Amino acid sequence: MQQSEIKIKDKALLAFISEPVVGSLTPSKKRDYRVTNRLQEGKRPLYAVVFNFIDSRYLNVFATVGGNRITVYQCLEGGVIAVLQSYVDEDKDESFYTVSWASNVDGAPFLVAGGINGVIRVIDTGSERIYKSFVGHGDSINEIRTQALKSSLVISASKDESVRLWNVHTGICILIFAGAGGHRNEVLSVDFHPSDIYKIASCGMDNTVKIWSMKEFWTYVEKSFTWTDLPSKFPTKYVQFPVFNASVHSNYVDCNRWLGDFILSKSVDNEIVLWEPKVKEQTPGEGVVDILQKYPVPECDIWFIKFSCDFHYNQAAIGNREGKIFVWELQSSPPVLIARLSHPQSKSPIRQTAVSFDGSIILSCCEDGTIWRWDDVTNVPPA
């Protein structure tokens, strides 16, 4: 039964029914993770770590970014982490903040990275060279995400208050989400809807989460694959108005991810929030927000800390400013804390985590330049 169908005279009871469900911080110990490796990559902070979910041949391969370096690793048995490739940007002052796996139209794996310079680097990991560089954003790039259904499309969120859609194969900037109804400060995070190819969500320093639709501009997306003229001559379109505007948080919103048609988002107030956007079809941009659940994350009150999920979105892992990781089961109500991970030597803020395809490995990248690997040893017999 939908909440709207419930007819209750007692207002207090009705308020109780619609209150968000808050998860308990008592770990269920459904999974038991142990540290199996710790790498000191360098002295500069590491801002992003991401597994390759785009190509099933390389599910145990991950990439990190920090300073002007992009590094590719492989998780092997027994906690081993092997270095596969490393790229150093020609500009020593570059500081990469984000990296995403993508692919060429023929399926060749690409890495797409961006940061303080506002330039997006597309690296062909097969040939180990830069495939393309995208210049367009007027300021630093805070996040890049790949369209899982069409993995040569990527989207970037920038300090210049815009979100841009790119075709990594042709190098075309297809759409720019900005303008009259756009963000009014830095855009910090962006995500493609998992099944509705037209939808994206973005959030930022204006404290809002916005949902955008590409439906009426989809012909431009298709055109970007067959365009033979210079990318600069492509008729890039501005999308000025989102279909939904949400004020779920009262401070910077630095990470948002779709969970089906719901959205997971976090600010600097020690929690991840799961909510449902209820769009009013007649009045685009307006609607109501139904906050469903809250996943507490203590000591997570600084901005630019991102959470990550396994491929099937069964669990989310998020670090905090004290070097601890909280692993939440996403699809249970009330939320269940699977595990709380801590180690005496992990004290530095964790900027991002990466959860492996099946959730059996969790990686964290830290402000002090370290990478930590945690393995699920629940079903592993003692040596």
C-alpha positions, 0 to 999 in steps of 0.5 A, a space after each residue: 500500500 502506498 503512503 498516500 493511500 493510508 487514511 489515518 486520523 491521528 496526525 502523530 501516527 501519520 508523521 511516525 509512518 513517514 519518518 525516515 528509517 535510520 540504520 543502527 551503527 551496531 555491525 551485523 558482522 554479515 561479512 568479515 573484512 580483513 586488511 590484506 594490503 597497504 600501499 604507499 603510492 606517493 606523497 600527494 593525496 589520492 582522491 579517487 579509486 575505481 574498479 572496472 565494471 565496464 569490461 568483464 575481462 578486467 573486473 579485478 582491475 582498478 585505477 587511482 588518481 592523485 597529483 598528476 598521476 593515474 595508476 592502474 592496478 590489479 587485485 590478485 589472490 592473497 591480497 596482492 596488488 600488482 601495478 599494471 600501468 602508470 601515466 604522469 601528466 605533462 603538467 606537473 601542477 595538474 591534480 586529478 580529482 576523478 577517474 572513470 572506466 569507459 570504452 571505445 565503440 569497439 570495446 577497447 578499455 579507456 580511462 577518463 580522468 580530470 582535475 584542477 586544470 579542467 582538461 579531461 584526459 582519455 587514455 587508451 589502456 590497450 595502447 598505453 597512450 592518450 587517445 584524446 584530451 577534452 577542453 571545454 570546462 572553464 574550471 576544475 573537474 570534480 567527478 566523471 561518470 560513465 554511462 554503463 549502457 553506452 560506455 563511450 558516453 561520459 559525464 563530467 561535473 565541474 567547478 564552473 557550475 556545469 555538467 557536460 556530456 561527452 562522446 569519448 570515441 569522437 571527442 564531441 561535447 554533446 550537451 551542457 547542463 547549465 543555465 537558468 535552472 542549473 547549479 549556482 555553485 560548483 557541481 561536485 557529483 553526477 550519475 547516470 540512471 542505471 536503466 533510464 538512459 535519458 536521466 542523470 542526477 547532479 549535486 553540488 555546493 548550492 546544496 541541491 540535487 538536480 535530475 535532468 532529462 536528455 530525452 528531447 536531445 537524444 538525436 544529438 547523442 546519436 548524431 555524435 557517433 556519426 559526426 565526421 567534421 571537427 568536434 568543435 563544429 558539432 551543434 552542442 546543445 544547452 539543457 537549461 532546466 532540470 526536470 526535478 530540483 531537490 533540497 534534501 540537504 542543508 549543506 554541500 552535497 558531494 556525492 549522489 548515486 541512483 539506487 533504481 529510481 531512488 537516489 542516495 546522496 550525502 552532505 557533510 552531516 555524517 550520513 547518507 540519505 536514501 530518498 525518492 524524487 516524486 516528479 510532477 509531470 505537469 510542472 517540470 522542476 517541481 515535485 516532492 521528496 520522500 526521505 526513506 532511509 538514513 545510513 549514519 557515518 560518524 566523523 564524516 563531516 568534511 566535504 569531498 568524501 565519496 561512497 561507492 557500491 558493488 555492481 549490483 548495489 547490494 552494499 555501499 562503502 564510505 570512509 570518514 576523516 579518521 580513516 574508518 570505513 562503514 559498509 552498509 547493506 543498501 537494500 534492507 529496511 531498516 538499513 543494516 551495517 554489514 561491517 565497520 572497518 578500522 586499522 590502527 595505522 589507518 588514520 588519514 581521511 578516506 576520500 573514496 572507496 571502491 567495492 569490487 564486483 561482488 563486494 568481496 574486496 573493498 579499497 580505500 584511497 587516502 589523503 596521505 597517499 595510501 591505498 588499503 585493501 580489505 578482503 572478505 574472509 567470512 568463508 575463508 578457512 584459517 590458514 
